[in-house]
Amino acid sequence: MAVRVRFAPSPTGEPHIGNIRTVVFNWLFARQRSGRVILRIEDTDRERYQPAAIPVIMDGMRWLGMDWDEGPSWDALERLGVENAGEYAVGGSYGPYIQSGRLATYRRVAEELIECGWAYRCNCSRDRLERVRERQRAAGEHVMYDRHCRNLAVPVSLDEPHVIRLRVPLEGETVVHDEIRGELVFDNQLVDDQILLKTDGYPTYHLAVVVDDHLMEISHVIRGDDWISSTPKRVLIYEAMGWERPAYCHVPLVNGPDGQKLSKRHGATSITEFREQGYLPEALFNFLALLGWSPGEGEEQEVFSREELVERFDLFRVSTSPATFSYDKLRWMNGVYIRSLSEEELVERLLPFWQRADLVPDPCPETMRPKLRRIVPLIQERLKTLDEAVEWTAFMFVEIDAPPAERLVPKGMTAEESGRMLEAARDLLGGIEPFEPDEIEQPLRELTDPLGVSTGQLLGTLRWATTNRKATPPLFGTLAAIGRERVVRRIDRAIERLQEVS
């Protein structure tokens, strides 16, 4: 069987990271089986439709390194108002890849279902439907449509506003084989007569997705297990139309660390948020691939290249238990990936964060790059996310306030003594050439003996004077990155601060 899987986002906002995990599973499965990945835009929810979400969705997929083999064409995207449509256009032989371009087909299928006895027209008002639901809830019954219009003596007229509903069998069971979970059995009496076509002529998700999957020859429907309850509705449409079913593969949901459904209260939940917080796409992709799947019992490896994941991923060994999204583990994994970058590459990854904080001009002048290359080795081992670089390095780019006098007086010394110590350090640093870490370290350490101070007293005070921070990257490299003139100027201001209290 030729493998054809699809990612079918609804542009009502940015997809949840749990849904993106399922896309990762689809992508890995297709790439492993030399299959095809189809991007389909499901824009039939007109009330919540947001055209601007379409390029955001596609940008997110590309940022994560997931390409697609078929998808919306240039003219289709342009009609939706997508800017720079040519950047995203792929096209293919199974289009249209945007649901609003297939409305006539959905209507035709809905009418065919009526003709063959598998659907009927319904004109129940919203008020009536709500009264039915309230009565069922009060009686402790299963809440669903009461099939009022199913067998009317006079069927609902085609000329009056109505919806089209699926005529679910009232007896028996619908059995679905799930490639991960085995046999799923559904009592037909508990399956709702779902709406297939709304009064505005747009299909519901249930009808559109079945028609699209059939016409696009989707081989495997890989989706979250929160869709299990809708599976019999889909399967019954396949049966009614005499179409071959795809293979169903329901993967576990993603929960937060507290065992509850992952939500914003746990942290970031969209690709854009993770991207802006400084996660690397290769780290996030690796992490998502391991949410609900592991390479094997006793396997300790957790960091995989994309090629390794494609080779080793096994969709049919995906767990049936909910996966836990650990932000701590993601931060650890992201740090591993950051440390694996070359210094030059890390500079490029950090540039957008420095620029967003107005620390580096955009575009970055070539004359500034040597300074950035000097900074990167000082912080690379400390970073868990790229945005942390701003906090670690901001004082290297901009002027800072002199610290409070009490920060400049180490234990066992007076303000006057500390001032003299800083004067000696300033004079020493002012004459070191070249102003490099290796040239700075030894003279500073040797300065402690003639001053009669400890290394901790000197270096700790010097750190406060030049950075106004207790913790910094390695001091000698930090001083070199700040630059001699700025270091001397900051020490002078610190000495003035001490003289105010002497």
HELIX and SHEET records of a PDB file:
HELIX    1   1 ILE A   17  GLN A   32  1                                  16    
HELIX    2   2 ALA A   53  TRP A   63  1                                  11    
HELIX    3   3 TRP A   74  ARG A   79  1                                   6    
HELIX    4   4 ALA A   85  GLU A   87  5                                   3    
HELIX    5   5 GLN A   99  ARG A  102  5                                   4    
HELIX    6   6 LEU A  103  GLU A  115  1                                  13    
HELIX    7   7 ARG A  126  ALA A  138  1                                  13    
HELIX    8   8 ASN A  188  LEU A  190  5                                   3    
HELIX    9   9 TYR A  205  LEU A  215  1                                  11    
HELIX   10  10 ASP A  225  SER A  230  5                                   6    
HELIX   11  11 THR A  231  MET A  241  1                                  11    
HELIX   12  12 ILE A  271  GLU A  276  1                                   6    
HELIX   13  13 PRO A  281  ALA A  289  1                                   9    
HELIX   14  14 ARG A  306  ARG A  312  1                                   7    
HELIX   15  15 LEU A  315  ARG A  317  5                                   3    
HELIX   16  16 TYR A  327  SER A  340  1                                  14    
HELIX   17  17 GLU A  343  ARG A  356  1                                  14    
HELIX   18  18 GLU A  366  MET A  368  5                                   3    
HELIX   19  19 ARG A  369  ILE A  379  1                                  11    
HELIX   20  20 GLU A  388  PHE A  397  1                                  10    
HELIX   21  21 ALA A  405  LEU A  408  5                                   4    
HELIX   22  22 ALA A  415  GLY A  431  1                                  17    
HELIX   23  23 PRO A  437  GLU A  446  1                                  10    
HELIX   24  24 THR A  448  LEU A  451  1                                   4    
HELIX   25  25 THR A  455  THR A  467  1                                  13    
HELIX   26  26 LEU A  475  ILE A  482  1                                   8    
HELIX   27  27 ARG A  484  GLN A  499  1                                  16    
SHEET    1   A 2 ARG A   4  PHE A   7  0                                        
SHEET    2   A 2 ARG A  36  LEU A  39  1                                        
SHEET    1   B 3 ALA A 119  CYS A 122  0                                        
SHEET    2   B 3 VAL A 163  LEU A 166 -1                                        
SHEET    3   B 3 ILE A 195  LEU A 197 -1                                        
SHEET    1   C 2 GLU A 173  ASP A 178  0                                        
SHEET    2   C 2 GLY A 182  ASP A 187 -1                                        
SHEET    1   D 2 HIS A 220  GLY A 224  0                                        
SHEET    2   D 2 ALA A 247  VAL A 251  1                                        
SHEET    1   E 2 VAL A 254  ASN A 255  0                                        
SHEET    2   E 2 ALA A 323  THR A 324  1                                        
END                                                                             
